[in-house]
Amino acid sequence: MDAFDVGRIVAGLALLVLGGEFLVRGASAMARRVGISSLVVGLTVVSAATSAPELAVTIGAVMRDEPGLAVGNVVGSNIVNVLLILGLSALVVPLAVKQRLVRFDLPLMVGLSVGLFLVSLDGRISAVDGLVLFCVVVVHTVMTVVISRRDAKIPMTPVLAGGSNTADPSRGKEAAPADSFGRSLLLVLLGVALLVAGATLLVEGAVSIAATLGVSSLVVGLTVVAVGTSLPELATSIIAVRRGERDLAVGNVVGSNIFNIGVVLGLPALISLEGIPVSAAAVAFDMPVLLAAAVALLPVAFTGFAIARWEGILFVGLYLAYTGYVILTATAHDALEGFTAAMAWFVLPLIAMTLISFTAYEIGLHKGRQNPDQTKSSP
């Protein structure tokens, strides 16, 4: 193992943490200044910014004729986002989920995941497929901003230094919000630059190490590159929940998954004209796992509009199991058969039973909170 590659990984991690701190601080401040919620900022600005490494890697992979790396990067990153990043974030602080996210953004994320699977069944994401996926994301972004502005009580009222939303000309502080917005924008741009640089260093070092092990480009994309390019989302989400911006953390992950499918895969497919080939292995296993992870998030979010710590533990465990299976399959390890049997006949049925039981229980609690007087109705 080359010490230079290890050094690039360590330096990349440091830049990711620093970039995540700047991006969260600047984005949350921008949200307050322009009168939109942290959730909307997470769904748009932050998600697009933290997906910049995925876009750079995918475009580079398509240009180098490495379609396995391009597809594996996006599919793996979306699996990482839901199972690992949301799971770890929920371990730090249970995540609140807004009703708007459940009613609109989560179903769209699931719908795009289904769409990606369907257009890949013929073994290629064509230019037309890419155009459709890209247009869906553009429409979603426009609708997100428009709905947020419409729902805002006073859309363009800036937040003054004293914390009041009421503009008072006598105070002479009209210039302060503009200056604050400029500083916030600078923090966002600096954070994005550090995130992209950090992810680039980390991925280059990790791919170099993985290549010495003789692993296929699809497996590298699903594991090493997926985790590496998702580290901006991880750094941003963890820092966001620690700073009390739980909406931004959830919106960042959901928005990033939407952006990854529609832009990171859709745009290169559209630009290349010939589309992006998709391997049979990805269609047979990895994309169904992506779809299952997206669907699994729906009942978790619906029950009490929160992602609890135990659900975070479950998500992280599922991600570790998935990664273990991918690595064992790639290396044709002797433990693969026993691992597969244990997962199929014991672990997955137990997880399904646990999810069904807790979901039913939490739905009952949620209904009880909505109708607290029902039990006292008749004398």
MIPA-499313 format. One record per residue (C-alpha): residue in one letter; x, y, z; residue number from 1. Coordinates in steps of 0.2 Angstrom, whole numbers, padded with zeros to 4 digits. Example, Ala and Ser with C-alpha at 12.3 -4.5 7.8 and 13.67 -1.06 7.14 Angstrom:
BEGIN
+------+-------+-------+-------+------+
: resn :    px :    py :    pz : resi :
+------+-------+-------+-------+------+
:    A :  0062 : -0022 :  0039 :    1 :
:    S :  0068 : -0005 :  0036 :    2 :
+------+-------+-------+-------+------+
***
This chain:
BEGIN
+------+-------+-------+-------+------+
: resn :    px :    py :    pz : resi :
+------+-------+-------+-------+------+
:    M :  0000 :  0000 :  0000 :    1 :
:    D :  0008 :  0017 : -0006 :    2 :
:    A :  0010 :  0029 :  0008 :    3 :
:    F :  0007 :  0043 : -0004 :    4 :
:    D : -0011 :  0036 : -0007 :    5 :
:    V : -0014 :  0035 :  0012 :    6 :
:    G : -0008 :  0053 :  0013 :    7 :
:    R : -0021 :  0059 :  0000 :    8 :
:    I : -0035 :  0050 :  0009 :    9 :
:    V : -0031 :  0058 :  0026 :   10 :
:    A : -0029 :  0075 :  0018 :   11 :
:    G : -0045 :  0073 :  0008 :   12 :
:    L : -0054 :  0068 :  0024 :   13 :
:    A : -0048 :  0084 :  0033 :   14 :
:    L : -0054 :  0095 :  0018 :   15 :
:    L : -0071 :  0087 :  0018 :   16 :
:    V : -0074 :  0090 :  0037 :   17 :
:    L : -0068 :  0108 :  0035 :   18 :
:    G : -0078 :  0111 :  0019 :   19 :
:    G : -0094 :  0103 :  0027 :   20 :
:    E : -0093 :  0115 :  0041 :   21 :
:    F : -0091 :  0131 :  0030 :   22 :
:    L : -0105 :  0124 :  0018 :   23 :
:    V : -0118 :  0121 :  0032 :   24 :
:    R : -0114 :  0138 :  0041 :   25 :
:    G : -0116 :  0148 :  0025 :   26 :
:    A : -0131 :  0139 :  0018 :   27 :
:    S : -0141 :  0140 :  0035 :   28 :
:    A : -0137 :  0158 :  0036 :   29 :
:    M : -0142 :  0161 :  0018 :   30 :
:    A : -0159 :  0152 :  0021 :   31 :
:    R : -0162 :  0164 :  0036 :   32 :
:    R : -0158 :  0180 :  0025 :   33 :
:    V : -0169 :  0176 :  0010 :   34 :
:    G : -0183 :  0169 :  0020 :   35 :
:    I : -0183 :  0150 :  0015 :   36 :
:    S : -0182 :  0135 :  0026 :   37 :
:    S : -0166 :  0125 :  0029 :   38 :
:    L : -0175 :  0110 :  0022 :   39 :
:    V : -0177 :  0119 :  0005 :   40 :
:    V : -0158 :  0124 :  0005 :   41 :
:    G : -0154 :  0106 :  0009 :   42 :
:    L : -0164 :  0100 : -0005 :   43 :
:    T : -0157 :  0112 : -0018 :   44 :
:    V : -0141 :  0122 : -0015 :   45 :
:    V : -0132 :  0110 : -0002 :   46 :
:    S : -0138 :  0094 : -0011 :   47 :
:    A : -0131 :  0100 : -0028 :   48 :
:    A : -0115 :  0106 : -0020 :   49 :
:    T : -0112 :  0090 : -0011 :   50 :
:    S : -0115 :  0080 : -0027 :   51 :
:    A : -0102 :  0090 : -0036 :   52 :
:    P : -0089 :  0076 : -0033 :   53 :
:    E : -0101 :  0062 : -0040 :   54 :
:    L : -0104 :  0073 : -0056 :   55 :
:    A : -0085 :  0076 : -0058 :   56 :
:    V : -0082 :  0057 : -0056 :   57 :
:    T : -0096 :  0051 : -0067 :   58 :
:    I : -0092 :  0063 : -0082 :   59 :
:    G : -0073 :  0058 : -0080 :   60 :
:    A : -0078 :  0040 : -0080 :   61 :
:    V : -0089 :  0042 : -0096 :   62 :
:    M : -0075 :  0051 : -0105 :   63 :
:    R : -0063 :  0037 : -0100 :   64 :
:    D : -0075 :  0024 : -0106 :   65 :
:    E : -0078 :  0017 : -0088 :   66 :
:    P : -0097 :  0015 : -0088 :   67 :
:    G : -0096 :  0003 : -0073 :   68 :
:    L : -0087 :  0016 : -0063 :   69 :
:    A : -0100 :  0029 : -0068 :   70 :
:    V : -0116 :  0019 : -0064 :   71 :
:    G : -0108 :  0011 : -0048 :   72 :
:    N : -0103 :  0028 : -0042 :   73 :
:    V : -0121 :  0035 : -0043 :   74 :
:    V : -0130 :  0019 : -0037 :   75 :
:    G : -0118 :  0016 : -0023 :   76 :
:    S : -0118 :  0034 : -0018 :   77 :
:    N : -0137 :  0034 : -0016 :   78 :
:    I : -0136 :  0018 : -0006 :   79 :
:    V : -0123 :  0026 :  0005 :   80 :
:    N : -0134 :  0042 :  0007 :   81 :
:    V : -0149 :  0033 :  0013 :   82 :
:    L : -0142 :  0018 :  0024 :   83 :
:    L : -0125 :  0025 :  0030 :   84 :
:    I : -0127 :  0044 :  0030 :   85 :
:    L : -0144 :  0045 :  0037 :   86 :
:    G : -0141 :  0031 :  0049 :   87 :
:    L : -0125 :  0039 :  0056 :   88 :
:    S : -0134 :  0056 :  0057 :   89 :
:    A : -0149 :  0048 :  0067 :   90 :
:    L : -0136 :  0040 :  0079 :   91 :
:    V : -0130 :  0058 :  0083 :   92 :
:    V : -0147 :  0065 :  0085 :   93 :
:    P : -0164 :  0058 :  0080 :   94 :
:    L : -0169 :  0066 :  0064 :   95 :
:    A : -0185 :  0076 :  0061 :   96 :
:    V : -0194 :  0074 :  0045 :   97 :
:    K : -0206 :  0088 :  0038 :   98 :
:    Q : -0223 :  0083 :  0031 :   99 :
:    R : -0218 :  0092 :  0015 :  100 :
:    L : -0203 :  0080 :  0013 :  101 :
:    V : -0214 :  0065 :  0015 :  102 :
:    R : -0228 :  0071 :  0004 :  103 :
:    F : -0217 :  0077 : -0011 :  104 :
:    D : -0199 :  0074 : -0010 :  105 :
:    L : -0197 :  0056 : -0004 :  106 :
:    P : -0210 :  0050 : -0016 :  107 :
:    L : -0201 :  0058 : -0030 :  108 :
:    M : -0184 :  0051 : -0024 :  109 :
:    V : -0193 :  0033 : -0024 :  110 :
:    G : -0201 :  0037 : -0041 :  111 :
:    L : -0184 :  0042 : -0049 :  112 :
:    S : -0176 :  0026 : -0042 :  113 :
:    V : -0189 :  0016 : -0050 :  114 :
:    G : -0187 :  0026 : -0066 :  115 :
:    L : -0168 :  0023 : -0066 :  116 :
:    F : -0171 :  0004 : -0064 :  117 :
:    L : -0184 :  0003 : -0078 :  118 :
:    V : -0173 :  0013 : -0091 :  119 :
:    S : -0158 :  0002 : -0086 :  120 :
:    L : -0167 : -0014 : -0090 :  121 :
:    D : -0161 : -0014 : -0108 :  122 :
:    G : -0143 : -0012 : -0103 :  123 :
:    R : -0141 :  0006 : -0107 :  124 :
:    I : -0146 :  0024 : -0101 :  125 :
:    S : -0150 :  0032 : -0117 :  126 :
:    A : -0148 :  0051 : -0121 :  127 :
:    V : -0168 :  0052 : -0121 :  128 :
:    D : -0168 :  0043 : -0104 :  129 :
:    G : -0155 :  0056 : -0098 :  130 :
:    L : -0165 :  0070 : -0104 :  131 :
:    V : -0181 :  0064 : -0095 :  132 :
:    L : -0171 :  0061 : -0079 :  133 :
:    F : -0163 :  0078 : -0080 :  134 :
:    C : -0180 :  0087 : -0084 :  135 :
:    V : -0188 :  0079 : -0069 :  136 :
:    V : -0174 :  0087 : -0057 :  137 :
:    V : -0176 :  0104 : -0065 :  138 :
:    V : -0195 :  0104 : -0063 :  139 :
:    H : -0192 :  0098 : -0045 :  140 :
:    T : -0180 :  0112 : -0041 :  141 :
:    V : -0191 :  0125 : -0048 :  142 :
:    M : -0206 :  0119 : -0039 :  143 :
:    T : -0197 :  0117 : -0023 :  144 :
:    V : -0191 :  0136 : -0023 :  145 :
:    V : -0208 :  0142 : -0029 :  146 :
:    I : -0218 :  0133 : -0016 :  147 :
:    S : -0206 :  0138 : -0002 :  148 :
:    R : -0208 :  0156 : -0008 :  149 :
:    R : -0227 :  0155 : -0009 :  150 :
:    D : -0228 :  0147 :  0009 :  151 :
:    A : -0217 :  0160 :  0017 :  152 :
:    K : -0227 :  0173 :  0026 :  153 :
:    I : -0215 :  0188 :  0022 :  154 :
:    P : -0204 :  0181 :  0007 :  155 :
:    M : -0190 :  0194 :  0005 :  156 :
:    T : -0189 :  0201 :  0023 :  157 :
:    P : -0171 :  0200 :  0028 :  158 :
:    V : -0166 :  0195 :  0046 :  159 :
:    L : -0158 :  0210 :  0054 :  160 :
:    A : -0143 :  0209 :  0066 :  161 :
:    G : -0155 :  0210 :  0081 :  162 :
:    G : -0165 :  0195 :  0076 :  163 :
:    S : -0180 :  0204 :  0071 :  164 :
:    N : -0188 :  0202 :  0054 :  165 :
:    T : -0196 :  0219 :  0054 :  166 :
:    A : -0186 :  0232 :  0044 :  167 :
:    D : -0184 :  0248 :  0054 :  168 :
:    P : -0177 :  0262 :  0044 :  169 :
:    S : -0173 :  0272 :  0059 :  170 :
:    R : -0160 :  0259 :  0064 :  171 :
:    G : -0150 :  0262 :  0049 :  172 :
:    K : -0145 :  0243 :  0046 :  173 :
:    E : -0152 :  0241 :  0029 :  174 :
:    A : -0134 :  0237 :  0023 :  175 :
:    A : -0131 :  0223 :  0036 :  176 :
:    P : -0141 :  0209 :  0028 :  177 :
:    A : -0133 :  0212 :  0011 :  178 :
:    D : -0116 :  0211 :  0019 :  179 :
:    S : -0121 :  0195 :  0029 :  180 :
:    F : -0128 :  0187 :  0013 :  181 :
:    G : -0112 :  0191 :  0004 :  182 :
:    R : -0102 :  0182 :  0018 :  183 :
:    S : -0114 :  0168 :  0018 :  184 :
:    L : -0112 :  0165 : -0001 :  185 :
:    L : -0093 :  0166 :  0001 :  186 :
:    L : -0094 :  0152 :  0015 :  187 :
:    V : -0105 :  0142 :  0003 :  188 :
:    L : -0092 :  0144 : -0012 :  189 :
:    L : -0077 :  0140 : -0001 :  190 :
:    G : -0086 :  0125 :  0007 :  191 :
:    V : -0090 :  0118 : -0010 :  192 :
:    A : -0072 :  0121 : -0016 :  193 :
:    L : -0065 :  0112 : -0001 :  194 :
:    L : -0078 :  0097 : -0003 :  195 :
:    V : -0073 :  0095 : -0021 :  196 :
:    A : -0055 :  0095 : -0017 :  197 :
:    G : -0056 :  0084 : -0003 :  198 :
:    A : -0067 :  0071 : -0012 :  199 :
:    T : -0055 :  0071 : -0027 :  200 :
:    L : -0040 :  0068 : -0016 :  201 :
:    L : -0049 :  0054 : -0006 :  202 :
:    V : -0056 :  0045 : -0022 :  203 :
:    E : -0039 :  0046 : -0031 :  204 :
:    G : -0030 :  0038 : -0016 :  205 :
:    A : -0043 :  0025 : -0013 :  206 :
:    V : -0045 :  0020 : -0031 :  207 :
:    S : -0026 :  0018 : -0033 :  208 :
:    I : -0026 :  0007 : -0018 :  209 :
:    A : -0041 : -0003 : -0024 :  210 :
:    A : -0034 : -0005 : -0041 :  211 :
:    T : -0019 : -0014 : -0034 :  212 :
:    L : -0031 : -0027 : -0027 :  213 :
:    G : -0038 : -0031 : -0044 :  214 :
:    V : -0056 : -0026 : -0041 :  215 :
:    S : -0068 : -0022 : -0055 :  216 :
:    S : -0073 : -0004 : -0059 :  217 :
:    L : -0091 : -0008 : -0055 :  218 :
:    V : -0086 : -0014 : -0037 :  219 :
:    V : -0074 :  0001 : -0035 :  220 :
:    G : -0088 :  0012 : -0040 :  221 :
:    L : -0101 :  0004 : -0028 :  222 :
:    T : -0089 :  0004 : -0013 :  223 :
:    V : -0073 :  0015 : -0013 :  224 :
:    V : -0079 :  0029 : -0025 :  225 :
:    A : -0097 :  0029 : -0018 :  226 :
:    V : -0091 :  0031 : -0001 :  227 :
:    G : -0078 :  0044 : -0006 :  228 :
:    T : -0089 :  0055 : -0016 :  229 :
:    S : -0103 :  0053 : -0003 :  230 :
:    L : -0091 :  0060 :  0011 :  231 :
:    P : -0097 :  0078 :  0007 :  232 :
:    E : -0115 :  0073 :  0011 :  233 :
:    L : -0109 :  0064 :  0027 :  234 :
:    A : -0098 :  0078 :  0033 :  235 :
:    T : -0112 :  0091 :  0029 :  236 :
:    S : -0126 :  0080 :  0037 :  237 :
:    I : -0116 :  0076 :  0053 :  238 :
:    I : -0111 :  0094 :  0055 :  239 :
:    A : -0129 :  0100 :  0052 :  240 :
:    V : -0137 :  0089 :  0065 :  241 :
:    R : -0123 :  0094 :  0078 :  242 :
:    R : -0127 :  0112 :  0074 :  243 :
:    G : -0146 :  0109 :  0076 :  244 :
:    E : -0150 :  0110 :  0057 :  245 :
:    R : -0159 :  0093 :  0056 :  246 :
:    D : -0170 :  0098 :  0042 :  247 :
:    L : -0154 :  0103 :  0032 :  248 :
:    A : -0147 :  0086 :  0035 :  249 :
:    V : -0162 :  0076 :  0029 :  250 :
:    G : -0165 :  0088 :  0014 :  251 :
:    N : -0147 :  0086 :  0009 :  252 :
:    V : -0148 :  0067 :  0008 :  253 :
:    V : -0165 :  0066 : -0001 :  254 :
:    G : -0160 :  0081 : -0013 :  255 :
:    S : -0143 :  0073 : -0016 :  256 :
:    N : -0151 :  0057 : -0021 :  257 :
:    I : -0163 :  0066 : -0033 :  258 :
:    F : -0149 :  0076 : -0040 :  259 :
:    N : -0138 :  0061 : -0042 :  260 :
:    I : -0150 :  0051 : -0053 :  261 :
:    G : -0157 :  0066 : -0063 :  262 :
:    V : -0141 :  0076 : -0066 :  263 :
:    V : -0126 :  0066 : -0061 :  264 :
:    L : -0132 :  0051 : -0072 :  265 :
:    G : -0144 :  0060 : -0083 :  266 :
:    L : -0133 :  0074 : -0089 :  267 :
:    P : -0118 :  0063 : -0095 :  268 :
:    A : -0130 :  0051 : -0104 :  269 :
:    L : -0138 :  0066 : -0113 :  270 :
:    I : -0121 :  0074 : -0117 :  271 :
:    S : -0113 :  0058 : -0123 :  272 :
:    L : -0127 :  0055 : -0136 :  273 :
:    E : -0124 :  0036 : -0136 :  274 :
:    G : -0129 :  0034 : -0118 :  275 :
:    I : -0121 :  0025 : -0103 :  276 :
:    P : -0120 :  0006 : -0104 :  277 :
:    V : -0127 : -0003 : -0088 :  278 :
:    S : -0120 : -0020 : -0083 :  279 :
:    A : -0132 : -0034 : -0080 :  280 :
:    A : -0124 : -0036 : -0062 :  281 :
:    A : -0130 : -0019 : -0058 :  282 :
:    V : -0147 : -0021 : -0065 :  283 :
:    A : -0149 : -0038 : -0056 :  284 :
:    F : -0143 : -0034 : -0039 :  285 :
:    D : -0137 : -0016 : -0035 :  286 :
:    M : -0151 : -0006 : -0042 :  287 :
:    P : -0165 : -0017 : -0033 :  288 :
:    V : -0155 : -0013 : -0017 :  289 :
:    L : -0155 :  0005 : -0021 :  290 :
:    L : -0174 :  0004 : -0024 :  291 :
:    A : -0177 : -0006 : -0008 :  292 :
:    A : -0167 :  0007 :  0002 :  293 :
:    A : -0177 :  0022 : -0005 :  294 :
:    V : -0193 :  0013 : -0002 :  295 :
:    A : -0188 :  0008 :  0016 :  296 :
:    L : -0186 :  0026 :  0020 :  297 :
:    L : -0204 :  0030 :  0017 :  298 :
:    P : -0212 :  0020 :  0032 :  299 :
:    V : -0198 :  0026 :  0043 :  300 :
:    A : -0202 :  0044 :  0039 :  301 :
:    F : -0221 :  0042 :  0039 :  302 :
:    T : -0221 :  0035 :  0057 :  303 :
:    G : -0220 :  0050 :  0068 :  304 :
:    F : -0211 :  0060 :  0055 :  305 :
:    A : -0194 :  0056 :  0063 :  306 :
:    I : -0179 :  0044 :  0060 :  307 :
:    A : -0175 :  0037 :  0077 :  308 :
:    R : -0159 :  0030 :  0084 :  309 :
:    W : -0164 :  0012 :  0082 :  310 :
:    E : -0169 :  0015 :  0064 :  311 :
:    G : -0152 :  0023 :  0061 :  312 :
:    I : -0143 :  0008 :  0069 :  313 :
:    L : -0154 : -0003 :  0057 :  314 :
:    F : -0149 :  0007 :  0042 :  315 :
:    V : -0130 :  0006 :  0046 :  316 :
:    G : -0131 : -0013 :  0049 :  317 :
:    L : -0140 : -0015 :  0032 :  318 :
:    Y : -0126 : -0005 :  0023 :  319 :
:    L : -0112 : -0015 :  0031 :  320 :
:    A : -0121 : -0031 :  0026 :  321 :
:    Y : -0123 : -0025 :  0008 :  322 :
:    T : -0105 : -0020 :  0007 :  323 :
:    G : -0099 : -0036 :  0014 :  324 :
:    Y : -0109 : -0045 :  0001 :  325 :
:    V : -0102 : -0035 : -0013 :  326 :
:    I : -0084 : -0037 : -0007 :  327 :
:    L : -0087 : -0056 : -0005 :  328 :
:    T : -0094 : -0058 : -0022 :  329 :
:    A : -0080 : -0048 : -0030 :  330 :
:    T : -0067 : -0058 : -0022 :  331 :
:    A : -0076 : -0075 : -0024 :  332 :
:    H : -0073 : -0078 : -0005 :  333 :
:    D : -0077 : -0095 :  0002 :  334 :
:    A : -0088 : -0087 :  0015 :  335 :
:    L : -0100 : -0080 :  0002 :  336 :
:    E : -0111 : -0095 :  0002 :  337 :
:    G : -0113 : -0095 :  0021 :  338 :
:    F : -0115 : -0076 :  0022 :  339 :
:    T : -0129 : -0077 :  0009 :  340 :
:    A : -0138 : -0090 :  0017 :  341 :
:    A : -0138 : -0081 :  0034 :  342 :
:    M : -0144 : -0065 :  0027 :  343 :
:    A : -0158 : -0073 :  0017 :  344 :
:    W : -0165 : -0085 :  0030 :  345 :
:    F : -0161 : -0076 :  0046 :  346 :
:    V : -0156 : -0058 :  0046 :  347 :
:    L : -0167 : -0051 :  0032 :  348 :
:    P : -0183 : -0059 :  0039 :  349 :
:    L : -0179 : -0053 :  0056 :  350 :
:    I : -0177 : -0036 :  0050 :  351 :
:    A : -0193 : -0036 :  0040 :  352 :
:    M : -0202 : -0042 :  0056 :  353 :
:    T : -0195 : -0029 :  0066 :  354 :
:    L : -0199 : -0015 :  0054 :  355 :
:    I : -0217 : -0021 :  0052 :  356 :
:    S : -0219 : -0022 :  0071 :  357 :
:    F : -0211 : -0005 :  0075 :  358 :
:    T : -0220 :  0003 :  0060 :  359 :
:    A : -0237 : -0003 :  0066 :  360 :
:    Y : -0233 :  0002 :  0084 :  361 :
:    E : -0228 :  0020 :  0079 :  362 :
:    I : -0242 :  0022 :  0067 :  363 :
:    G : -0254 :  0018 :  0082 :  364 :
:    L : -0245 :  0031 :  0093 :  365 :
:    H : -0246 :  0044 :  0079 :  366 :
:    K : -0265 :  0041 :  0077 :  367 :
:    G : -0267 :  0042 :  0096 :  368 :
:    R : -0258 :  0059 :  0096 :  369 :
:    Q : -0269 :  0066 :  0082 :  370 :
:    N : -0285 :  0060 :  0091 :  371 :
:    P : -0281 :  0062 :  0110 :  372 :
:    D : -0300 :  0063 :  0114 :  373 :
:    Q : -0306 :  0048 :  0105 :  374 :
:    T : -0303 :  0037 :  0120 :  375 :
:    K : -0314 :  0048 :  0131 :  376 :
:    S : -0328 :  0050 :  0118 :  377 :
:    S : -0343 :  0041 :  0125 :  378 :
:    P : -0349 :  0041 :  0143 :  379 :
+------+-------+-------+-------+------+
***
